[in-house]
Amino acid sequence: MKSFQVRRLALAVAASVLALSSVTASANTVTFEGVTIDLSAGAGSTLVLTLAGVESSTGTWADATFLDAFSLDDIGVTTLSAPAGFAAAAGELNADGCTGGGSGKFCFEGHSAVSDLMTLTMGYTGTLDLSGVGDLSPHLKLQFVDDAGGKVGSLFSADVPAVPEPESYALMLAGLGVVGFVARRRQKQA
């Protein structure tokens, strides 16, 4: 009877571990000038760019009233649709707008009013890889403007590194628990 209960418990733990492993295990987050920038996989084939704290930024973006343009690369997708309020443009974002750049780079120009929580959702085809392509992390560039359309603050250009989400830690702890359980059981049998 005890052997049956142990097997049942092991199966329940294994099912829990499998259920947890289907959850997205990382997000890509960075903070710049008091603004938290998050790049993550959304439902279905969507990529979500979230900007939190833009309106209350105390850095050089403090006078920003609009997100004017942004670009992404090293995310592994074949196509990326423009989010609402933006149009796809050829090239990569630089001080002159969406110009230059090569394949695998996606640039979008628009005029989205700044708020403390901005969410831009894009559809994609291909395989999204937020851990980076090759040895490169996803790269994001952002450009903000004021009411007159003048550039405000720094052109943000940085890799957005992967940060483990709580589900990753839960999965790791569940695995360690199973290993500990098996080790303790073997020790009792010896």
Summary of the structure (lengths in Angstrom):
residues: 190
radius of gyration: 22.0
end to end distance: 19.3
largest distance: 77.8
contacts: 555
relative contact order: 0.22
helix: 23%
strand: 44%
